[in-house]
């Protein structure tokens, strides 16, 4: 069985990686914590390249500032990584909530990975219900705003 490698960035607690591996490894996933293959202080552009060379396909980030760093989202896209980004308020939650939240949404993420194209990305809903929203690049948002004016 070929495993899908999923990176969890340094903003996600390391213990969550173990929980996800314990719960979903038998479904063909292999979860890796960013500091295990790149420095935890490495910019996303750097570790995205390292993870891709490692055979990685999916990234899950808890970086509360990722929306303010479109160049980092672009780095994930350019490397063909499928991205799932937690909302800004997720970072303020405790370990139990963070882990439970990702475990709760994993079946949906699993389905989305199967249909995704390299470079696709979504915002993970903050609560236990909700819909994933497609992450758009800054250029697309600006074009839409100009059309609306």
PyMOL commands that set and color helices and strands:
alter all, ss='L'
color gray80, all
select helices_A, chain A and resi 14-27+34-36+44-53+66-68+70-78+88-92+95-115+138-148
alter helices_A, ss='H'
color red, helices_A
select strands_A, chain A and resi 4-8+29-33+58-61+82-86+121-124+133-134
alter strands_A, ss='S'
color yellow, strands_A
deselect
rebuild
show_as cartoon
